[in-house]
Amino acid sequence: MLLLAGCTAIDAVTGQKTTNLYSLKDDVDIGSQVYSGTIEEMRARGIKVNADAARVAQLKEMVRRIKSVSNLPDLPYEVVLIQTNVVNAMAAPGGKIMVYEGLWNPKDGLVKDDDELAAVLAHEIAHVNCRHSTEAMTKAMFANGVAVGAAFLTKDTKYEKGGQIFAAGGMIVYNGIWATHYSRTDEKEADAVGLMYMAKAGYDPRAALRIWERSAQRRAGADPADSIFSTHPADSVRLQNLQTQLPAALAVYENSPYRKK
């Protein structure tokens, strides 16, 4: 606990203090390992990587524009196109972004135009800038330390059983409530920060709302207003949050030097 208390960093996005055991260099190193490992795994499974040259060029240009207006523009950003029908994009720490071709699937995909694709990329770049991955790793390390410490300190004492129960219960609470709370909080922050990033980079922020409106419609009837165990906010909640933030983003978009006049 004392170690964690001393491991404060300044959040590049908010300017506030945050707890993170990892340096920015650690983010880059960890992200590079995840990135290269994912590419190797995909190729080993016979899945094509970066096979669509035009799409890859589009992704690279979008990442270049969005990262240039981000809070950490000097990270070694990279993007890879994984050609499988998974409807997803993800970012590893340090700026390594993986985009799956399923995003464009006519039936199940979420992206219909360039602005919507930019919304997805800006959201992932926001995760990188907010350093959500290594902050979450730090919190998990803290929870594990408390649980192990409780079990160790009560071992071979009359409190041993209670210590074991406390340790197990603590991990259940962390994984079921605390960690998911932070996950929902992180997604909300990445939505807000990403909306501003795409607007600054000259992409219409209204596209982000279209994505979540489309997703919410598809999940109609199966969108249970944010279960406490949900790791992501409900699509309808994300849409409402973005609607609130849209006027400010539109003002930024109108003045973006990247915007097509």
C-alpha positions in Angstrom: 0.0 0.0 0.0 2.8 2.4 0.8 4.5 1.5 -2.5 1.3 2.2 -4.4 0.8 5.5 -2.5 4.2 6.6 -3.7 3.6 5.7 -7.4 1.7 8.7 -8.5 1.8 10.1 -12.0 0.2 13.1 -13.7 -2.6 12.2 -16.1 -1.7 13.7 -19.5 -5.4 14.3 -20.3 -6.8 15.7 -17.0 -3.6 17.0 -15.5 -4.6 15.4 -12.2 -2.6 12.9 -10.1 -3.3 9.2 -10.7 -1.8 6.0 -9.4 0.2 4.0 -11.9 3.2 1.7 -11.2 4.2 1.9 -14.8 6.1 4.5 -16.7 5.3 5.6 -20.3 8.2 3.5 -21.5 6.6 0.5 -19.7 3.4 1.3 -21.6 5.3 1.2 -24.9 7.2 -2.0 -24.0 4.0 -3.8 -22.9 2.0 -2.6 -25.8 4.7 -3.7 -28.3 4.7 -7.2 -26.8 0.9 -7.4 -27.0 0.9 -6.0 -30.6 3.6 -8.3 -32.0 2.1 -11.3 -30.1 -1.3 -10.7 -31.5 0.0 -10.4 -35.1 2.0 -13.6 -34.7 -1.0 -15.4 -33.3 -3.2 -14.3 -36.2 -0.7 -15.3 -38.8 -0.2 -18.7 -37.1 -4.0 -19.2 -37.4 -3.9 -18.4 -41.1 -5.6 -15.0 -40.6 -4.5 -12.3 -43.0 -2.9 -9.2 -41.6 -2.6 -5.9 -43.5 -3.7 -7.6 -46.7 -5.8 -4.7 -47.9 -3.3 -2.0 -48.8 -5.9 0.8 -49.4 -7.6 0.2 -46.1 -4.3 0.0 -44.2 -3.3 3.4 -45.7 -6.6 4.9 -44.7 -6.1 3.6 -41.1 -2.6 5.0 -40.9 -3.6 8.4 -42.1 -6.5 8.6 -39.6 -4.3 7.5 -36.7 -1.7 10.1 -37.8 -4.3 12.9 -37.7 -5.9 11.9 -34.5 -2.7 11.2 -32.6 -1.4 14.6 -33.7 -4.2 16.4 -31.7 -4.0 14.0 -28.7 -2.3 14.7 -25.4 0.5 12.2 -26.0 1.3 12.7 -29.8 4.9 11.4 -29.5 4.1 7.8 -28.6 5.1 5.3 -31.3 1.6 4.8 -32.6 1.0 1.8 -35.0 -2.1 0.3 -36.5 -2.7 -3.1 -38.0 -5.6 -4.5 -39.9 -6.6 -8.0 -38.9 -8.8 -9.5 -41.6 -11.3 -11.5 -39.7 -15.1 -11.0 -39.1 -14.7 -9.9 -35.5 -16.5 -6.6 -34.9 -13.9 -4.9 -32.8 -10.9 -2.6 -32.4 -8.6 -2.5 -29.5 -5.6 -0.5 -28.3 -2.6 -1.9 -26.3 -0.7 0.5 -24.1 1.7 2.9 -25.8 -0.2 3.4 -29.0 -0.5 0.0 -30.6 -3.9 -0.3 -32.3 -5.5 -3.4 -33.7 -8.5 -3.0 -36.0 -10.6 -6.0 -37.1 -12.2 -6.2 -40.5 -15.6 -7.1 -39.1 -16.1 -3.4 -38.2 -17.2 -3.0 -41.9 -19.3 -6.1 -42.1 -22.5 -5.0 -43.9 -24.8 -6.9 -41.6 -23.1 -6.9 -38.2 -20.5 -4.2 -38.4 -20.7 -0.8 -36.8 -18.8 1.4 -39.2 -20.4 2.9 -42.3 -18.2 5.8 -43.3 -14.9 7.6 -42.6 -16.2 9.7 -39.7 -17.5 6.6 -37.9 -14.2 4.8 -38.4 -12.4 7.9 -37.0 -14.7 7.7 -34.0 -13.6 4.2 -33.3 -9.9 5.0 -33.7 -10.2 8.2 -31.6 -11.9 6.2 -28.8 -8.9 3.7 -28.8 -6.3 6.5 -28.9 -8.1 8.1 -25.9 -7.6 4.8 -24.0 -3.9 5.0 -24.8 -3.6 8.7 -23.7 -5.6 8.1 -20.5 -3.3 5.1 -19.8 -6.3 3.0 -18.8 -4.6 -0.4 -19.3 -1.6 0.1 -16.9 -3.8 2.0 -14.4 -6.1 -1.1 -14.3 -3.0 -3.3 -14.0 -1.9 -1.2 -11.0 -5.3 -1.5 -9.3 -5.4 -5.3 -9.9 -1.9 -5.5 -8.3 -3.1 -3.6 -5.3 -6.1 -5.9 -4.9 -4.0 -9.0 -5.2 -1.6 -7.7 -2.7 -4.3 -7.0 -0.1 -5.8 -10.4 -0.6 -2.5 -12.3 -0.4 -1.4 -10.2 2.6 -4.6 -11.0 4.6 -4.1 -14.7 4.0 -0.4 -14.6 4.9 -0.8 -12.6 8.1 -3.5 -14.9 9.5 -1.9 -18.2 8.5 -1.5 -20.7 11.4 -3.5 -18.4 13.7 -7.0 -18.7 15.0 -8.0 -16.1 12.4 -6.7 -18.2 9.4 -10.1 -19.2 8.2 -11.4 -15.7 8.5 -8.3 -14.4 6.6 -8.9 -16.9 3.8 -12.5 -15.8 3.6 -11.5 -12.2 3.6 -9.0 -12.8 0.8 -11.4 -14.7 -1.4 -14.2 -12.2 -0.7 -12.0 -9.3 -1.5 -11.0 -10.7 -4.9 -14.7 -11.4 -5.7 -15.6 -7.8 -4.8 -12.7 -6.4 -6.8 -13.3 -8.5 -9.9 -17.1 -8.2 -9.7 -17.6 -4.6 -8.6 -14.5 -2.4 -8.2 -12.8 -3.5 -11.5 -16.0 -3.4 -13.5 -16.8 0.1 -12.0 -13.4 1.3 -13.2 -13.9 -0.3 -16.6 -17.2 1.5 -17.0 -15.6 4.7 -15.9 -12.7 4.2 -18.3 -15.1 3.6 -21.2 -17.0 6.8 -20.4 -13.8 8.8 -20.3 -12.6 7.3 -23.5 -15.9 8.2 -25.2 -15.6 11.8 -24.0 -11.9 12.3 -24.8 -12.2 10.4 -28.1 -15.1 12.7 -29.2 -12.9 15.7 -28.7 -9.9 14.1 -30.4 -11.9 13.3 -33.6 -13.4 16.8 -33.6 -10.0 18.4 -33.4 -8.8 16.1 -36.2 -11.6 17.3 -38.4 -13.9 14.3 -38.3 -17.6 15.0 -37.6 -18.3 14.1 -34.0 -21.9 13.3 -34.8 -20.6 10.0 -36.2 -19.8 8.7 -32.7 -23.5 9.1 -31.8 -24.6 7.2 -34.9 -22.4 4.2 -33.9 -23.9 3.9 -30.5 -27.4 4.6 -31.7 -27.1 1.8 -34.2 -25.6 -0.5 -31.6 -28.4 0.3 -29.1 -31.1 -0.4 -31.7 -29.5 -3.8 -32.4 -29.5 -4.7 -28.8 -33.0 -3.4 -28.0 -34.5 -5.6 -25.3 -31.1 -6.9 -24.3 -29.6 -3.7 -22.9 -30.2 -4.1 -19.1 -29.4 -0.5 -17.8 -25.9 -1.1 -16.6 -25.8 -4.2 -14.4 -23.3 -3.6 -11.6 -21.3 -6.5 -13.1 -21.2 -5.0 -16.6 -17.8 -4.0 -17.8 -19.1 -1.5 -20.3 -21.8 1.1 -20.0 -25.0 0.3 -21.8 -25.1 1.5 -25.4 -28.1 3.8 -24.6 -26.2 5.4 -21.7 -23.1 6.0 -23.9 -25.4 7.6 -26.4 -26.9 9.9 -23.8 -23.5 10.9 -22.5 -22.2 11.7 -26.0 -25.4 13.8 -26.8 -24.6 15.9 -23.7 -21.0 16.4 -24.9 -21.8 16.9 -28.6 -22.3 20.8 -28.6 -18.8 21.4 -27.3 -17.3 18.8 -29.8 -19.2 20.4 -32.7 -17.7 23.8 -31.8 -14.2 22.3 -31.9 -15.0 20.5 -35.2 -16.1 23.8 -36.8 -12.7 25.3 -36.1 -10.5 22.3 -36.9 -7.9 23.1 -39.5 -8.3 19.5 -40.8 -11.9 19.9 -41.5 -13.0 19.8 -45.2 -14.6 23.2 -45.9 
